[in-house]
Amino acid sequence: AFQTDRTRVATFLLANEGSNRAYRNLEVREGHHGISHHGNDAAKVAKIRRINRFHVEQLGYLLGRLQETRDATGSLLESTMLVYGSNIGDGNRHNHDDLPTLICGRGNGALTPGKYTRYPPNTPLANLHLALLNNMGVPTRTLGDSTGTLQI
């Protein structure tokens, strides 16, 4: 759909962290949510690590496909703004701050990849989404619980 310009927006949910989905293909028979509260149990930590690695490998596969797929202006990755992240910072502590979020692609020049940014504590994730909307040419003043826009 991106390659043929049928759409420029898509959402893909690889996993719901709140689910109790098992990952039998990774030899993880317990539910994802249950083992995320691992209590520093080494066996549970290893299982969460396997699940996280699997998710990042899927991201790598998608990024590779976007890079090798061409559209009218170059690779799809060059024209994409891809947000990869989690809605929980640490499942063991059950906290929802310091959310790991990765922005990939160049957004047709609106983004400069290859940098790490740490925002002040309690910065709403909606501030990032607001910045991305504005960088995509969708002028938006507020979004959800946003308190402003971020420099990205």
C-alpha positions in Angstrom: 0.0 0.0 0.0 2.9 2.4 0.7 4.7 1.5 -2.5 1.6 2.3 -4.6 0.7 5.4 -2.5 -2.6 3.9 -1.5 -2.0 5.0 2.0 0.7 6.8 4.0 -0.5 5.8 7.5 -0.6 2.3 9.0 -0.7 0.8 12.5 0.7 -2.6 13.2 0.5 -4.2 16.6 3.0 -7.0 17.0 2.0 -7.7 20.6 -0.1 -6.4 23.4 2.1 -6.2 26.4 -1.0 -6.6 28.6 -1.9 -9.9 27.0 -1.0 -13.3 28.4 0.0 -14.6 25.0 2.4 -17.5 25.1 5.3 -17.6 22.6 5.5 -21.3 21.9 7.7 -20.7 18.9 10.3 -19.3 21.3 9.7 -22.0 23.9 8.0 -19.6 26.2 4.8 -21.4 27.4 3.9 -18.9 30.1 1.9 -15.7 29.3 3.9 -12.7 28.3 2.3 -10.4 30.9 2.8 -12.8 33.7 6.5 -13.3 33.1 7.0 -9.6 32.6 6.6 -9.3 36.4 9.7 -11.5 36.7 10.8 -10.5 40.2 14.4 -10.8 38.9 13.9 -14.5 38.5 16.7 -15.4 36.0 14.6 -17.9 34.1 11.8 -15.4 33.6 14.2 -12.7 32.6 15.7 -15.0 30.0 12.2 -15.6 28.6 11.3 -11.9 28.4 14.7 -11.3 26.7 13.7 -14.0 24.1 10.4 -12.3 23.5 12.0 -8.8 23.2 14.6 -10.1 20.9 12.0 -11.7 18.7 10.1 -8.4 18.5 13.2 -6.4 17.6 14.1 -9.0 14.9 10.7 -8.5 13.4 11.4 -4.7 13.4 14.7 -5.3 11.7 13.0 -7.5 9.0 10.4 -4.7 8.4 13.1 -2.0 8.2 15.1 -4.1 5.7 12.1 -4.6 3.5 11.3 -0.9 3.6 14.9 -0.1 2.7 14.9 -2.5 -0.3 11.5 -1.6 -1.6 11.5 1.4 -4.0 8.8 3.9 -4.6 8.8 7.0 -7.0 11.3 8.9 -4.8 13.7 6.2 -3.4 13.4 3.6 -0.7 10.2 3.4 1.4 12.4 3.7 4.5 13.5 7.2 3.3 9.9 8.3 3.0 8.7 6.7 6.2 8.4 7.8 9.9 8.2 4.5 11.8 7.6 4.5 15.6 8.5 1.4 17.5 8.0 1.2 21.2 6.3 -0.1 24.3 3.6 1.3 26.5 5.5 0.2 29.6 9.0 1.1 30.8 9.7 -1.8 33.1 7.1 -4.6 33.3 8.6 -5.9 36.6 8.0 -2.5 38.3 4.8 -2.0 36.2 5.9 1.6 35.4 4.7 3.7 32.5 7.5 6.2 32.3 10.8 6.2 30.5 9.1 4.4 27.6 11.5 2.9 25.1 10.7 4.4 21.8 12.6 4.2 18.5 11.9 6.5 15.5 13.1 5.0 12.2 13.2 6.4 8.7 13.7 9.9 7.3 10.1 11.0 6.7 11.1 12.5 3.3 13.8 14.6 5.0 11.7 15.6 8.0 13.8 13.4 10.3 17.5 13.0 10.9 18.2 9.5 12.0 21.1 8.3 14.1 20.7 10.2 17.3 19.7 9.4 20.9 17.5 11.9 22.8 16.4 11.7 26.4 13.5 14.0 27.3 12.8 15.4 30.8 11.0 13.1 33.2 7.2 13.0 32.9 7.2 14.2 29.3 4.0 12.8 27.7 4.6 10.4 24.8 1.8 12.4 23.1 4.4 15.2 22.7 6.4 13.0 20.5 3.3 12.0 18.4 2.4 15.7 18.1 5.9 16.5 16.8 5.7 13.7 14.3 2.3 14.9 13.0 3.6 18.4 12.6 6.8 17.1 10.8 4.5 15.1 8.5 2.8 18.4 7.5 -0.3 17.8 9.6 -0.5 21.0 11.7 -1.8 20.0 15.1 -1.7 22.0 18.3 -2.6 19.4 20.9 -3.0 15.6 21.0 -4.2 13.5 23.9 -2.4 14.6 27.1 0.3 16.5 25.2 1.8 19.5 26.9 3.8 20.8 23.9 5.8 19.5 21.0 9.3 18.0 21.0 12.3 18.8 19.0 13.0 15.6 17.0 
